[in-house]
Structure formats: structure tokens, C-alpha cells
Amino acid sequence: MDKRVKKLQATIQELGLDAFLITNEFSLKYLSGFDGLDGDGCLVVTPNQVTLITDARYQEALEQSLPKDVSLEITRDYYQIAKKVLDDEAYRKVGFETSVSYELYRTLYQLFGDQLVPENNIVEKQREVKDANEVSVLKKSTLLASEGFSALVNYVRVGLTERQISNWLNNWMLENGAEKPSFDTIVASGYRSALPHGSASNKKLQRGEVVTVDFGYYVDGYTSDITRTIALGDPGDELKNVYNIVHEAQERMFKTIKPGADGQEVDAAGRDYIQQQGFGNYYNHGSGHGIGLDIHEGPNFGPRWKSNVIEENNVMTVEPGIYLPGKGGVRIEDDLLITKNGYEQITTADRDLIIL
């Protein structure tokens, strides 16, 4: 944790800030190493000190786990104490996260007034580059998700509902080491697979349909994010062709991925191919994003993300898709570790079309 805090302190000084207030629950965990706050409290970081402010529910656990150079303040009035910690003329510019709610901004403004300086994605940007321990945990998380999909293939059959599939997968993941899902599992079959984010319903699976399953689960605090599309019997030539196009689009994206590539460039490698095959109007979402403590982190792959340049030790999803209204859709999503010269695919589930 010390390295993370020191890096943030250096960034604060580079920005000309005297202090920075952190309230984002994932950034609190990232900087404190404590996985129990759920956003209850704030961290006050100055160039020379760090103070965690939270309430008595966490006092005993924090006193045992916090590094000795982090001060702990126990209160229910987090921001009054933050003001007290920074009640010195040396703290003239106090940064805060632009992601805070308007209600919290009003509270902070009442306390700090024009001392406040809005800053966007300071800790989030730091979180994008994973350290060795984070990479190890993410590999564990994505491996479990891959194993979960392989187990699910042996369960899926005609007549089950989408919700039954989602519930079965949830039970399997939790029983085999996952902590919790990072979002509601998507199970979309037949015509519903043309919905990129179709929540599992009571619709029953039928012969000849494709089924898209998109899920992510936390293991040791870090999430996975994987999507596979399978078929229940022969789905027909059109959807098999669509699957092959999506598969090839993902392959083309893989080939562009290396440190220094930007999000627009990687996206275009897949999107342009899908467009050339006549399905450009049916690909209507971004092509990938970072994962880690949160399910959606930077950088991003998409037409608007030229400024997002990927770096070694980013962990990214790559997820092209085609969605034909009334017929069905295909998405394939894998998690990659960006390496010095390219990438390492850390999801291991079969990417070829599985026909049950």
C-alpha cells in the first residue's frame, strides 16, 4: 500500500494540490488495503500524511490492519473531521473526485469553499496499471470464470429457463471460490440474444437457438468479465456466419493490442471488419474496458477512446458483437493482460462455437 500512496502523493504535488479527498469505495480499498468500508468514510492524503476517517464499526479491524503511518479517525461526521485535519493555512488547494454526488459536493463546499479543486480519475488512472499481486489475483479470478463456463456447458439444455441457467451458474461460482457477482448475469437466448444486455428472464431455451451468457465474479476482491455464445443444435447458416465474423473481429483486435496502441485503433480493427462484412449497423457498443477492483475501469476500447492509450499491466476485456433484431446475437468476450510486447489471454474457455 505504501507504494500506491507515495505515487498518489507525488501526483498531488505535480497537480499543485495541497491535499486530496478520496471517497470512491474502490479507491479507498486500493489505497488502504482494507476490504470492508464499502465507501463508508474518506481518505485524506497530503504530501506528508494519510488519514483514514470512518466510523466505529470498522475500528477494531482497521487498528489491526492499517499501516502504522496511516492515521485513523473514528467518527460519524467524516467531513467535519476532514476539515479539522486540513485546518491549516498550508492546505489552500484541496482536490476532490468529480465523481462524488452533488449532495456530497455541497457538503464539501460548505466546509472548504473555494479551497476545493475538482480532479477527474486521479486514483482511477493509477489503478489501471496492475502490480504483480493484482495480476496474480486477476488470473485466479478469470480462471475460475472460465472453469465456470465450462461447467455450465454441461448443464445447459433445451427447456431450461434463462433464469435457471443464471441461478445455476451463480451457485457454481460461489461454491467454487467466488465471493459475489460483479453485475447481474446476462443470459439471453434466441431472439433475446439480440439484446446486448438482456437480463435473464423466464423464457425457455429452444432447439436451434443461440444463447449468450455474460458474467463476472469477484475472487479475492478482483473481478472477471467473460461472455460466450453457444448454440442448442444447429442455429442456421446466418448465425453461424455471424459467429465466425465476431470471432475473426476479436482476432483482429488481438493483433493490434500492445503497449502504446490507443482505444480507437484497437476498436477499429474489429469494427471495420464487421462493417466490411455488412453488419456494421448491428454492432452498437464499445469493444472493451479495463477490469480490476471494479467491473468497469479504464482504459477503454471504442470509437471515442483515441486518448485511451494502453500500457503494460493493464487488464482489459475484448468484446465485439453482432445483434440481429428478431433473430439473435453473438458476443465473445475475453480478458487480456497487456504485456511488454503484446498481451496474454487470461480467460481460457473455448472461443469456438459450441453446438450442444
N, C-alpha and C positions, 0 to 999 in steps of 0.2 A: 504493500500500500504506500510505503514511503516514497518510492519512485514515482508513483502516479501523482501524489500530492506535490512533490517537488516540481514535476513537469507542469502542473497546473499553476503553481506559484510563479514559475518562470513566464508562463503565458500571461498571467495577470500583470506582471511588470512590463512585458512587451506591449501590452494594450494601454499602459499608462493608468491602470487601476490601482487603488489602494487596498481594495478588498473585493471579495466576490461571495455572493449568497447562493447556495445550491439547495434546491428543494425537489428536483426531479428524483423520483424514487429509485430509478436505476443508477443514476449518477451518485446518489447517496450511498448505495451499496458498493459501487465501483471504488469510491474514494475511502469509505470507512471499513470495508471488508465485512460489514455486518448485514446479514440477510433477513432481518426481522422488522425493519422500520416501516415498510410499506408506505413510505412517503410521509410518515409522521415525524416532522421535525425539520431542521435545516442545518446545513454545514456552513460555517463562516470561515473563509480562507483569506488570510492576509499573507504578504511575503514572508512573515516570520512566525505565524502561529495558525493553528487549526482548532476550531471549537465546534463540537457536535452538540446541538441543542435538541432535546427530545423530552419525553415525559417518563414518569416513574415506572411504567410498565416494562421498560427496557433497561432500567438502571443496573440490575444485578448482572445481566448477561453482558452489557457493554463494559462494565467495570472489569470483567474477566477477559474480554477480548480486544478492547481498543488498545492501539499502540500508546505507549506512555507519553509520547509527545503530542497527543491529541487531548485537549481539554474537554471535559464533559459537563454540561449544564443541564440539570433536570428541572423542568418547569412545564406548565401547560400553556404558557404565554411565550411561544417560541420567538416571536419577532421583537417583542419588548426586550428580551434578553439579548437578541442580536444587536439591537440598538445600543444596549449597555456595553456589550463587548467592543463596539466600534465607536464609543463615545469619547472620541479624542480628535483633536484638530488634524492629526496625521491622516485620518480617513476621510478625505474630501470627495473621492470618487468611488462609489460602491456599485459594482456591477451586479446585475441580476439577470436571470434567464428570461428571454422573451416568451418562453412557453408557459409562464405562470398564468393563472386565471386572472381575469380583470379584478375580481374581488381581492385576491392576494396583492395585486399591484396597488390597489387603493390603500390597503393596509400598510404596505411598504412606503408608499408615498407620504402617508400621514406621519410616518416615523422619520424618514430620511429626506423627504422633499427633493430638492434639486441636486442632492448628492447622488441620486440614482442614475446609473448609466446602463441602458439596455444592451445586452450582448446575446448573440444567437449561436447556439450549438457549440459552445466552448468546450464543455466536458464531453458532449456527444461526439465531437470531432476527435477528441483524444481517444475515446472508447472504440473508434473504428479500427484502430490498429491493435491487434490482439497480442498479448505476451505469450510466452511458451506454455504457461499453465492454462490460460484461456483456450489456446489451440487444442491442448490435450483434452480438456473437458468438452469442447465443441465436437471433437472427433468421437468421443464417447456418446454424446447426445445424438449425433447424426447416425452413428452405427445402430443405436437402439431403434431409431425411427425406421431405418432400412430393414432391420430384422422384424419390426412390427408389420411392415407392409408385406414382407414375405410370408409371415404367419397369416395375415389377413387373406391372402390369395387362396389359402386352403380352406377358408371359411365361407367366402362369398359364393352364393348360388342363387339361381332363379327363385323368386318367391319371397326372399327376404326383403324387408323394407330398408330404405336408406338409413333410417334411424337405428335399426337393429345393427347394421354394419358399423355405424359410428359408435354405438354403445359397446359393441364387442371390441373394437379397436381400443377404445378408452380403457376398458378393463385390462386388456392385454398389456398395454403400455404401463399402466400403474402397477400391475402385478410383477412386471419385469424391470422395475427400477426407475421409471419416470416419476417426477414429482407432481406435475399438473400439466394440462394443455396450455399452450400459449395463445390459442384462439379457438373458436368453435370449429370443430372438424367439419370440412366440406365433403359431403357425399352427394353427388349429382349424377343421376342415371338417365339414359335415353334422351328425350327432348330437353330434360332439365340440365344435362351436361353442357348445354349451350349457355348456361348462366355461369359466368366465371367464378362467382362467389355464392353459389346456391347452397344454403344451409340444408342439412339432412332433413328429409321430410318423411311422411308415412307412405310415400309412393313405393310400390313393389317393383323389384327388378324383373325385367322380362328378357326372354331369349332374343338375341340379336342386338341388344343394346350395348353401348359403351357406358362405362362407369368411371367418373373422375373422383379421386379421393385426395384431398389436400389437408395435411395435418402437420402440427408441430408440437413438441412436448419438451418440457424442461427436465434436464438432468444436471444435478449439482449447480443449479442456478442459471444454466445456459441452454438456449433453445435450439431446436432443429426446425426445418421447414422443407417439406418434401411433397411433391404431387406426382401421382401416377394415374394413367388412364388405362383401363383394362376392358376387355370385351367378353360378353356372355354369349359364346357362339359367334358365328360369322356376322360382323356388323355391316357388311356390304362394301363394295369397291370404293365408294366415295369416302367413307370414313377411314378405311384402311389407307387410302391415298393421303388423306389429311394427316393421319398419324405419321406417316413417313415424312411428310413435309415438315411437320413440327420437330420431329427427331433430327432431320437434317439442319433445320434452322438453329437448333440448340448446338449441334456440332460446329456450325459456322461461328456461332458466338464463342464457343470454347476456344477456337483457333485464334481469336483476336484478343483473348484475355491474357494480360501480363502487366506488370507494374508500368505505369505511365499511360496506359490506354484510358480513354475517358468513357463516361456512361453513354454518351450519344453514339460513339463509334462502336461499342460492343452491341448496343441495341440494334443499330443499323445492319450489322452483319446478319442477324436473324430476320429482322423486319423486312429488309429489302428482298431477301429470298422469298419470304411468304408473299410479298407483293408481286414478285415476278411470277409466282405460281398461280396468281389470280385470287388470292384470299386476303389481300391487304385490308379490305374493309371489315374483316372478321377477326382482326387482332386488335383488341381495344384496351390494352393495359400495358404497364411498364414491363420490362424484361428481367428485372431482378433488383435486389436490395441487400444491404448488409444484415447480418443477424449476430446476436450475442446475448447480452443480458435482456435485450428487448427483441421482439419479433421483427420489428422494422427499424433498422438503423441505417446510417449511411455507410458507404456511398450508394448510389442508385444507378441502374441501367434504364435508360429511356430516352425518347426524342428530345426531352427538355434538359438533359443532365450532362451537357458538354463540360460544365465546370466541375463535375464529379470525376476526379482522376483517381484510379485505383492504385493502391500501394501494397507492397509485400506485407503479408499477415492480415489483410482484410479477409473476412469470411463472407462470401456472397452467395445469393441464390441466382440461378439462371433458369428462367421460366417462360419460354414462349408458348403461345397457344392460339388455336383457331376455334371459333364458335359459330356454328351454323344454326340460326334460329329454326326451331321446329324439328331439327334433325339430330343434333348432338354436337359435342365439342371435345377437344383434345388439349390437354396441357401436360407438359413434362417439366418437372422442377427438380433441380439438384443443388446441393450445397458444395461450394468450392472454397478451398483455401488458396489465396493468391500467394504464390511463391516467388523466389528471386527471379526466375526466368519464365514463369508461366503460371500454372495452377496445379493443384492436387484435388481430385474429386473425392470428397469425404462421405458422400452418400454412396451406398453400394448396391441398392436394389436394382434389379433388372430394368433396363430402359427400353428393351424391345417390347413390341406389343404382345401382351399375354392374352391368349384366347382360351377361355375356360369352357 
